[in-house]
Amino acid sequence: MINPAIDLLLTRRSVSANSLDEPGPTPAEIELMLRAASRVPDHKKLVPWRFVLFQGKAREAFGKVLVKVCAVEEKDPGAFRLENEAKRFLRAPLVIAVISRVVKNPAAPEWEQMLSAGAACQNLILAAAALGYGAQWITEWYGYSNGVRKALALADNERIAGFVYVGTAKEKPDERERPALADIVTSWRP
Ligand SMILES: Cc1cc2nc3c(=O)[nH]c(=O)nc-3n(C[C@H](O)[C@H](O)[C@H](O)COP(=O)(O)O)c2cc1C
C-alpha cells in the first residue's frame, strides 16, 4: 500500500446497484458521507447542491412514484418493466439523490456549479468505499424525467446530478480497463 487515500483512489470500483445488499451505512456513517460530499470545491461558496435520502419504506413508496411516471412517460412499458420500476430503489439500502442547484453568479458560472455537484457525487462514492461499502452513481431514465422532477419538487434552477446507491457489495467487482495515461495526458509546449 502506498498510502491509504491513494490506494482507495487507485482501487475504487463502482458496485452495480443490482449487486448491493444490506446492511447499509449506519446513521453516523451516512453523516460522514454527507459531510465529505459537502466539502467539495465550491467557487464562491454557493453550495450548489443538496441531497435527498431514500431509506427504509421510502424506497418502496418512491417505486410507486416511478411506476406512475413511467406509465405516463413511456409508450406501453409493459407489466415486467413496471414491476422493475416498483423495485428500483429497493436494490440498495440507501439511495441518495444529488441535486445540482445553480444560481446566477458572474464569478462562478453555472458550468462550475454543475461540476461541483459532480464532485459531490464522487465524494459520496469515495466516502462509501472508504467506509467499506459499495456504491454506484447512476442516472438511468428517471434522472432525466420531468415527472420525477415534479415528484421531487425540484425548482427550475435544480437538476438531478445523480442517484448514488450505497450498500454492502454482494461480490467484489472485477477490475475494469482504464485509459492509458499516454492516450490522455500531454504536456503543453509553447
Ligand atoms: C453522471 C453519471 C451517470 C451515470 N449513469 C449511469 C447509469 O445510469 N447506469 C450505469 O450503469 N452506469 C452509470 N454511470 C457509470 C457508473 O457510475 C460507473 O462509472 C460504472 O459502473 C463503472 O464503474 P467504475 O466507477 O468502477 O469505473 C454513470 C456515471 C456518471 C458519471
The ligand as a Gaussian input file, in Angstrom:
#p B3LYP/6-31G(d) Opt

LIG

0 1
 C      -23.152000      11.217000     -14.381000
 C      -23.035000       9.721000     -14.463000
 C      -24.161000       8.958000     -14.718000
 C      -24.080000       7.569000     -14.784000
 N      -25.210000       6.845000     -15.030000
 C      -25.135000       5.512000     -15.100000
 C      -26.308000       4.756000     -15.342000
 O      -27.403000       5.290000     -15.485000
 N      -26.176000       3.397000     -15.402000
 C      -24.957000       2.773000     -15.251000
 O      -24.891000       1.543000     -15.332000
 N      -23.837000       3.472000     -15.013000
 C      -23.892000       4.825000     -14.929000
 N      -22.758000       5.543000     -14.695000
 C      -21.468000       4.843000     -14.592000
 C      -21.174000       4.300000     -13.190000
 O      -21.253000       5.313000     -12.220000
 C      -19.764000       3.692000     -13.095000
 O      -18.827000       4.615000     -13.531000
 C      -19.665000       2.418000     -13.879000
 O      -20.464000       1.455000     -13.258000
 C      -18.200000       1.941000     -13.999000
 O      -17.632000       1.695000     -12.762000
 P      -16.302000       2.383000     -12.223000
 O      -16.742000       3.613000     -11.461000
 O      -15.653000       1.358000     -11.382000
 O      -15.499000       2.758000     -13.415000
 C      -22.821000       6.937000     -14.608000
 C      -21.685000       7.712000     -14.344000
 C      -21.782000       9.081000     -14.277000
 C      -20.535000       9.895000     -14.005000

